[in-house]
Amino acid sequence: MRISAHSVASAFAVLVLYVAAVVWLTWPLALGASTHLPDPHPERRFDTLYMAWVLSYESHTLTTDPARLRDTNIFHPARDTLFYGDTGFGALPYFMPVFLATGNPSLALDTMMLGSFALTATMLHLVVRRFTGSHLAGVVAASVLLLDRWLLWDFVPNAPSYAVLQYFPLIVLLAAAPARRLGDALRLLPFIALQCLTDVVYVATALMVPLGLLALVRLARPATRAAGVRLLTVLALAVALLVPLYAQHRAVALANPRLAEQTNFPGLAEPALSLPWGLVGFWSPLAVPLAAFALIGVGALVARLASASGPRLGLAWRHGLLWTVVGLAMMLTPTIVWRGQTITLPTAWLGIHKYLRVPTRLGVAALFGIAILTGVAFAECAARARRAGRLGPGLCALVVLVAMGFEYRRGLGPALRDPLPASYPVASGTVADSPVMDALRAPGGPVLQLPVGPAGGVLPTFHARAMYRSIFHWRRLVNGYSSYWPAGFAERMALATALPDPRALAALRRETGVALLLVDAGFMRVGRDAWLDLASRGGRDDLRLVTRDGDGLLLFEVRDAGPSAGAPG
């Protein structure tokens, strides 16, 4: 298909529009991108730090020592630790160039996340424009996406790789019309593979299931059977491309027979979903303004009462509905609540939710379906409003955008929320240079950063801080946080909680070879005075103070125990 210069200029103008919109909606994050990270939910900050770490590690290792990719610097001395959690490979093309050019994980993460928001909105706009012939319809559809609290506030800022959803609308468009040749169908393959790499569990499932059902529907009709075979072929090839990644995760599970217990997040992460309002509630991808649903209803009524909408609009209605309905079905928990009655669904018997702990994330498929339906519904209404004058469609768009924006800001609707603050919450993403950091950058053995927190020392907040700091020195860490932890990690952290006890330190040294203790005294609530006192004395036989940054960071060298090894610390 030939692309004209006018089309390129038009697409660029649309991109500029959504870059400006994203910057405005998340201000002042863009202003402080080099020093701050998104922080809409401080209690979930550890996931943001984890994603900054894993993308930085992958970028660093792929360009320095690719053979070590599986063996990250966390959970020392465990092996193959990359695949204990989300790898986020789909975000690398957007994160890696900035990180390698600047060495700044905060700037790379913010650029990747904000840029992906803008790219996804742009792609959705262009797809709806293709379906409807209306840029205004594209604006309305993209606004549904950008005014989704799940995307900009509830979840994605805590898992920024999920922002890379820009292939989704294009896949919907390319899959909408049955492919007449295998070559046409194969155009889908790179986009499916890239989109699945965003997250090989939730995003991949949310994408592949609707496409698989679409292929089966086409197989059932003689006229489209060949197209169904072609689509299934493409899906099979996409799965084949992803098999190496799934195999690595599977190897971790086989090496850890009790892996389901080696986590801070056992079992299903969500209570029974209460219908219907739970579908648009907190942490749901469908936390869009309810004005969008109202517009879909009005548009459907207009289309029903008026004459035929035309083949493109009809195609858009059908496929928007397909992705919406399938996405809604996938996001249901094993048991749901309807009018006070608890109902067990067949998925509970299948046991799939031990792999899909947060089924509402699968609603990302429905998010794009609803955004497309909203744009198509607007196009239906605008076509009738145009009869009242040329300004009719523009006025309709203004009313819709104002209504959605007001609801978004004020948190209105059945799933009541707090109004949004005047500015987007951010947190510091810098690690200041100091004598401590200079010492950590020198070659040497593993580091344990303290504190590791209460509750057995495995809470993610403390370890994610250590991992983020490690981006600036890349020493091996005894600390670690991921979806799961390796066998033996909890026992090692139990010893860490007992420090500076000499016996616990000796046991940790035997098990891990730990060479340095980095004590983040400014982050300590318990035991801070003991460490400051130890630092004031320069250490003891088995711990020597190397350097310090005031009373904030203390760096100790772990040494072989001397004659007083059994003495209290």
Secondary structure as the mmCIF struct_conf table of DSSP 4:
data_model
#
loop_
_struct_conf.conf_type_id
_struct_conf.id
_struct_conf.beg_label_comp_id
_struct_conf.beg_label_asym_id
_struct_conf.beg_label_seq_id
_struct_conf.end_label_comp_id
_struct_conf.end_label_asym_id
_struct_conf.end_label_seq_id
HELX_RH_AL_P HELX_RH_AL_P1 ALA A 5 LEU A 25
TURN_TY1_P TURN_TY1_P1 THR A 26 THR A 35
STRN STRN1 HIS A 36 PRO A 38
BEND BEND1 PRO A 40 PRO A 40
HELX_RH_3T_P HELX_RH_3T_P1 PRO A 42 ARG A 44
HELX_RH_AL_P HELX_RH_AL_P2 ARG A 45 LEU A 62
TURN_TY1_P TURN_TY1_P2 THR A 63 THR A 64
HELX_RH_3T_P HELX_RH_3T_P2 PRO A 66 ARG A 68
BEND BEND2 LEU A 69 ASP A 71
BEND BEND3 ASN A 73 PHE A 75
TURN_TY1_P TURN_TY1_P3 HIS A 76 PRO A 77
BEND BEND4 ARG A 79 ASP A 80
HELX_RH_3T_P HELX_RH_3T_P3 THR A 81 TYR A 84
BEND BEND5 GLY A 85 GLY A 85
HELX_RH_3T_P HELX_RH_3T_P4 PHE A 89 ALA A 91
HELX_RH_AL_P HELX_RH_AL_P3 LEU A 92 THR A 102
HELX_RH_AL_P HELX_RH_AL_P4 PRO A 105 THR A 132
BEND BEND6 GLY A 133 GLY A 133
HELX_RH_AL_P HELX_RH_AL_P5 HIS A 135 LEU A 146
TURN_TY1_P TURN_TY1_P4 LEU A 147 LEU A 147
HELX_RH_AL_P HELX_RH_AL_P6 ARG A 149 ARG A 149
HELX_RH_PI_P HELX_RH_PI_P1 TRP A 150 ASP A 154
BEND BEND7 PHE A 155 PHE A 155
HELX_RH_3T_P HELX_RH_3T_P5 VAL A 156 ASN A 158
BEND BEND8 ALA A 159 ALA A 159
HELX_RH_3T_P HELX_RH_3T_P6 PRO A 160 ALA A 163
TURN_TY1_P TURN_TY1_P5 GLN A 166 GLN A 166
HELX_RH_AL_P HELX_RH_AL_P7 TYR A 167 ALA A 176
BEND BEND9 ALA A 177 ALA A 177
HELX_LH_PP_P HELX_LH_PP_P1 PRO A 178 ALA A 179
BEND BEND10 ARG A 180 ARG A 181
HELX_RH_AL_P HELX_RH_AL_P8 LEU A 182 LEU A 186
TURN_TY1_P TURN_TY1_P6 ARG A 187 ARG A 187
HELX_RH_AL_P HELX_RH_AL_P9 LEU A 188 CYS A 196
TURN_TY1_P TURN_TY1_P7 LEU A 197 THR A 198
TURN_TY1_P TURN_TY1_P8 VAL A 200 VAL A 201
HELX_RH_AL_P HELX_RH_AL_P10 TYR A 202 LEU A 219
TURN_TY1_P TURN_TY1_P9 ALA A 220 ALA A 220
BEND BEND11 ARG A 221 ARG A 221
HELX_RH_3T_P HELX_RH_3T_P7 PRO A 222 THR A 224
HELX_RH_AL_P HELX_RH_AL_P11 ARG A 225 ALA A 255
TURN_TY1_P TURN_TY1_P10 PRO A 257 ARG A 258
HELX_RH_3T_P HELX_RH_3T_P8 LEU A 259 GLU A 261
BEND BEND12 GLN A 262 PHE A 265
BEND BEND13 GLY A 267 GLY A 267
BEND BEND14 ALA A 269 GLU A 270
HELX_LH_PP_P HELX_LH_PP_P2 PRO A 271 ALA A 272
STRN STRN2 LEU A 273 LEU A 275
TURN_TY1_P TURN_TY1_P11 PRO A 276 PRO A 276
HELX_RH_3T_P HELX_RH_3T_P9 TRP A 277 VAL A 280
BEND BEND15 GLY A 281 GLY A 281
TURN_TY1_P TURN_TY1_P12 PHE A 282 TRP A 283
TURN_TY1_P TURN_TY1_P13 PRO A 285 LEU A 286
HELX_RH_AL_P HELX_RH_AL_P12 LEU A 290 LEU A 305
BEND BEND16 ALA A 306 SER A 307
HELX_RH_AL_P HELX_RH_AL_P13 PRO A 311 MET A 330
TURN_TY1_P TURN_TY1_P14 MET A 331 MET A 331
BEND BEND17 PRO A 334 PRO A 334
STRN STRN3 THR A 335 TRP A 338
TURN_TY1_P TURN_TY1_P15 ARG A 339 GLY A 340
STRN STRN4 GLN A 341 THR A 344
HELX_RH_AL_P HELX_RH_AL_P14 PRO A 346 LEU A 350
TURN_TY1_P TURN_TY1_P16 GLY A 351 GLY A 351
HELX_RH_3T_P HELX_RH_3T_P10 ILE A 352 LYS A 354
TURN_TY1_P TURN_TY1_P17 TYR A 355 TYR A 355
BEND BEND18 ARG A 357 ARG A 357
HELX_RH_3T_P HELX_RH_3T_P11 PRO A 359 GLY A 363
HELX_RH_AL_P HELX_RH_AL_P15 VAL A 364 ALA A 385
HELX_RH_3T_P HELX_RH_3T_P12 ARG A 386 ALA A 388
TURN_TY1_P TURN_TY1_P18 ARG A 390 LEU A 391
HELX_RH_AL_P HELX_RH_AL_P16 GLY A 392 ARG A 410
TURN_TY1_P TURN_TY1_P19 GLY A 411 GLY A 411
BEND BEND19 GLY A 413 ALA A 415
HELX_LH_PP_P HELX_LH_PP_P3 ASP A 418 PRO A 421
BEND BEND20 ALA A 422 SER A 423
STRN STRN5 VAL A 426 SER A 428
HELX_RH_AL_P HELX_RH_AL_P17 PRO A 435 ARG A 441
BEND BEND21 ALA A 442 PRO A 443
BEND BEND22 GLY A 445 GLY A 445
STRN STRN6 VAL A 447 LEU A 450
BEND BEND23 PRO A 454 PRO A 454
HELX_RH_3T_P HELX_RH_3T_P13 ALA A 455 GLY A 457
TURN_TY1_P TURN_TY1_P20 VAL A 458 VAL A 458
HELX_RH_AL_P HELX_RH_AL_P18 PRO A 460 SER A 470
TURN_TY1_P TURN_TY1_P21 ILE A 471 HIS A 473
STRN STRN7 LEU A 477 LEU A 477
BEND BEND24 VAL A 478 VAL A 478
BEND BEND25 SER A 482 TYR A 484
TURN_TY1_P TURN_TY1_P22 ALA A 487 GLY A 488
HELX_RH_AL_P HELX_RH_AL_P19 PHE A 489 THR A 497
TURN_TY1_P TURN_TY1_P23 ALA A 498 PRO A 500
HELX_RH_AL_P HELX_RH_AL_P20 PRO A 502 THR A 512
STRN STRN8 LEU A 516 ASP A 520
HELX_RH_3T_P HELX_RH_3T_P14 ALA A 521 PHE A 523
BEND BEND26 ARG A 525 GLY A 527
HELX_RH_AL_P HELX_RH_AL_P21 ARG A 528 SER A 536
TURN_TY1_P TURN_TY1_P24 ARG A 537 GLY A 538
STRN STRN9 GLY A 539 ARG A 540
TURN_TY1_P TURN_TY1_P25 ASP A 541 ASP A 542
STRN STRN10 LEU A 543 ASP A 549
TURN_TY1_P TURN_TY1_P26 GLY A 550 GLY A 552
STRN STRN11 LEU A 553 VAL A 558
TURN_TY1_P TURN_TY1_P27 PRO A 563 GLY A 566
BEND BEND27 ALA A 567 ALA A 567
#
